[in-house]
Every structure is written in C-alpha cells, then in structure tokens.
Amino acid sequence: MHIDLLGPLVAHQGGISFVPTAVKPKKVLALLALNANRFVHLGAIENELWGTTPPKSALTTIQTYIMQIRKRMDAALADGGSSAKDVLVTGTSGYRLRIAAPALDVARYQDLVARGEAALVSGEYRHAACLFADALAVWRDDALVDVRHGPAIETEVRELEASRTLTLERRIEAELRLGQHYGVLTELTVLTRRHPFNENMHGQFMRALYRSGRRAEALSLYRRLRERFIGELGIDPSPWLRELHQVVLNCDDYRDEVFSLGSPA
C-alpha cells in the first residue's frame, strides 16, 4: 500500500487506487493519512468536514464515508490477504489508518530531511545537498493540491509547505558552503521574487552575489529589502542581515557559516 500527500492525493495497492471521488470522503482519507498510525477523534473529523455547524446526522455520515473508503480499499486489497478493517481501524472515539512509514511519501520526505540536517551539522556538505535535493524531489506539487482543506488539513499543509521552503534553504546553504555561489544565483533570483519577505533567502542571495564579485547588486538587494520591510511592515530587517550588509558594505571577508540561515556566529 502506498499513500502520497505531497501533491495530488494518491492512495493505491498494487496499482489499484482507493481514493474516493466524492469531496468529503476524499477529505476524510486525507485527514487520516496526515495522521497516519494515530487515532483521529470523531470530533476532529466532524470539524474538518463541517466546521462549527455540523449536521445532526454528522456521526452517521462519517460512518458512511468510512464505509465507502473501506469498500474501495477492500477492492484494492482483494489479492493481498488483508481487509480494509485491518488498515482503517475503528477505535472507541475515532479511526486510525495503519500504514508502514516507507509507504507514505511524507515519512520518506521527513527521513531524508533529518538525514540531510545531520550531514549539514557534521560538515558533510555535498552529502547534505544531495539528501535535501532528494527530499525536495519527493514533492510532486503543492501538498494535497486536489483536496479541499478544512481547518486541520489547512494547518498540516501549511506546516508541510513551511518545511519544504526550509529544506530548499538548507539545500542552497549546503551548496553555498561548497563554494557554489555562481550556481545558485539564478535560482535565488527567482526565489527572492517569490518570497519577498524571506530574510534567509535574501541573505543567501546577498552572499552569493558578493562571493561572485557582484557587490553592488548585493547592496542594492539589501536596500530594496529594507525599503520593503520599513514601508510594509514598519520594521528593519533582522540584526544578522544588517550585519551581513555591513560586511558587504565594508568589503570584509567572512565565512559562509557565520551567516548560515540567519544565525551569525
């Protein structure tokens, strides 16, 4: 069995999909998959489906959706020797989707990120860059892009997308520490436009420009960022970014580790 959440919802066994076509059962499966191997309380499912105004028939309707999911799951499991009730387990006050971690793309992604973080901390920058790149390659699109988000799914998706952005920053950080400043310039040009208030990406772009002999552009980048921060947020950039600006302004030398993701040593 495989379930993928980092893109459109995919759930299949032996190539046979068991993703419901109806909106609400599909949302229930997505919520259970996001909480794989943990019981999801009926109240949480109810809130995800109807918010603060559930119908009187909410419990019965949820049970119907579970039955529909299990019916599709049983069809996919027909030759596997197990039943849907073994996979989608009923508890006293909710349901749990049982699935091995390697069969869930979120778990594979998180494992690669954790290994990448360990490699980055230990100074294995090339290995870290590869692991972070592999983690990002697990994503096929925005998380659960084809599922309507209720409050719980929306929260989980936001956390996943934030992790995706940080993993991208980590991969670029590893490449900067390898001295690949020229190699990330085009990508950071796009990313800083896409994330106009992301200080980490702007700091990385400033470092890459400065190390590539484009000091004036690095200073101009900072000036535009500061104007945006003051004009729209009423605040200056963070102290570490202001310190990096002074380094570039004074033509000082520095180690990339000193300004790694907003953490000056």
N, C-alpha and C positions, 0 to 999 in steps of 0.2 A: 504494500500500500504506500502511496506517495501523496502528499498534500503540499502544494506550493501556494504561498501567500504573497510573495514579493513580485507582484504583477497581477494579472487576472487570476481569480481563484481557480486552481486546478486540483482535482482530487480523483484519483483513479487506482484501480487494482488490476494488474495485468492488461493495461491499456483500455480498460472499460471505465468510463467516467461515472462517478456517482454525485456530481454536482447538481443540485436541484435547479430547475429552470425558473421556478417562481421566486419572486423577490425575497419574501420573508423567510422561507425555508433555507434559501441560499445564505441569508444573513445569519441564521442560527448556526449553520455549519461553519461559517467563517468565524463566528464568535467562539465556538467550541475549539476550533483549530488554533486560534490565537492563544487559547488557554489549554493547550494540549496536555493531557495527563493530570489535569487539575479539575475538580468539580466546579461547574458553573451553576450558581444558585438560580433557581427559577425566577427570583425577583430580578436578577441581573438580565436574564433573557427577556423578561417582560419589559423592563425599562429600555432595553436596546430596540425592541420592536415597536413599542407604543409610547415611550416616554412616560410622562406623569399622568396620562389619561388612557390606561389600558381598558379594553372592553371587559364586560362581566365574564365573558367566555374565554378570557386570556389563558387560563390553565389548560382548558380543553383544547384550545387552538394550538398551544405549544406542543402538547402531546401529539396532536395530529401532524405537526411539522416534523417532529422526531420520527414518527411512524413513516412519513414519506421519505425522509433521509435514509432510514434503515432499509426500506424497501429497495431503494436504488443501490444501497450498499450491499445488500444480500445478492442482488443480481451480479454485482461485480465480484463478489466473493464466492460465487457458486462453485468454482473448482478449487477453492483454497482450503476447504476443510474447517473453516470457522464461520461464525454467523455475525451479523451486524450487532447483535446484543452483546457479543464479546468485545466489540470495538467501541460502540457507543453505549456506555454503561449507565444504567439508571441508579441514582443514589436516593437517599431519603428526601432530599430537597433540591435535586438538580441532576445534571448529566455530566459525564466525563468522556472525552474522546481519547482512547488509548492508541498511541502510535509511537513507534521507536524513533528516537531523535534523528538518526540519519535519513529517515523517510520524510522529514519536514524541512523545507528549504530554509526557514528561519533559524532552525537549530544549526544547520550546516553553515549558514552565514555567520552566526554568532561564534561558532567554534573557530572559524578562520580569523575573525576579528580578534578574538582572545589570543590566538597564537601569534598574530601579527603584532599585537601590543607587547607580548613577551619578547619577541625578536627585536622590536624597536628599543625597548628598555635595555636589552643586553648588547645593543650596538650592532646587531646583525641587520644592517640597513637594507641590503639587497634582498635578503630573505623576507624581511618585513614588507618591503614594497610589493613583492610577489604575492604574499599572503593577503595583503589588503586588496590588491588587484583581483585576486581570485574571489574574495568576499564580495566585491562590487559586481563581479560577473554573475553572481547568483541572481541578482536582481534582473527581472525581465521588463519591468515597467514600474510605475508607482504602486505601492502596496495596495492590494485588493482594489485595484482601479475599477473593476466592474461590479463592485458590491456597494450598495447604498449604506452609508455609515450612520449608525446611531451613536449615542454618546460614548459607549465603551469601545466600539471599534474605532471611532474617530481618535480617541486618546491613544490607543495602541498603535494606530497608523502613524500618528504624529511622532511618537517615540521612535518607531522604526525609521521614519524619514530623517529624524534628527541624527540617529545613529549612522544612517547612510552618508549624510553630509560630513559627519565627524570622521568616518572611515576614509572618505575621499581626502579630507585634510591630512589624515595620517599617512596615506599613501604618498601624497605630494611632499609631506615632511620627510619621509624616508628618502625620497628622490633628491630633495634639496641637500640632505646630509651626505648623499653620494656625489654631490657636486654637479648634479644635472640641472643647473639653473636655466640654461638655454632651453632645455627640453620641456619645461613646464610653462613657459611664457604664454604660448598660445592658449593653452587650457585655462590658465589663470585670468587671461583677458576676458574670456567668456564667463568664467565663474564669478568674477567680481561684479560683472554687469548683472548677472542673475541673482546675486546675493549682495546687494548694495550696502548692507549694514554688517556684513560678516567681517569682523576685525581680523580673525585668523587668516582668512583668505587674502585680505588686503595686505597683511603683514608678510605673508609668504610671497605675494606678488612684488612688494617693495624689495624684499631680499633678493628675489630672482632678478629683478631689473638692475639693482645695484651691483650684484655679482657679475652681471652680464655687461657691465660698463655703461649702463643707461641710467646714470644717477639723476639727471634732470627729470626723466619720466617717473622715477621713484618718488621724487619730491612733489611732482605735480599730482601724482596719485594720492599722496597723503593730503595735500591741500584740498583736493576735491572731496575726499572722505571727511575731513574736518568740517568743511563748509556744510556738507550734508548733515552731519551729526548736530552741529550747532543750529542750523536752520530748521531741521525737522524734529530733533529730539531735545534741543536746548542744552546739550552736554558736549564736552570734549571727548575725543577718543580715549581709550584706556591708557594709564600711565606707561605700560610696556610699549605701546605703539608710539607714544610720544617720545619715548626713549630711543626707539628704533629710528624715528625721524631725525633725532639729534645725531645719531651715528652717521646716517646718510648725509645730513647737512654738513657735518664736520669732516667728512671723508675718512672716518675712523674705520679701523679693522675690527672684526668681531668673529666669533664662532657661531655657526648656524644654531647650535644647541642653545645658545643664550636666549634666542628669541623663538624658541620652539613653541608654537601654538599658544602664544600669549603668556609664556612662563619664563620671564627673564631670570637668569641665574643670579 
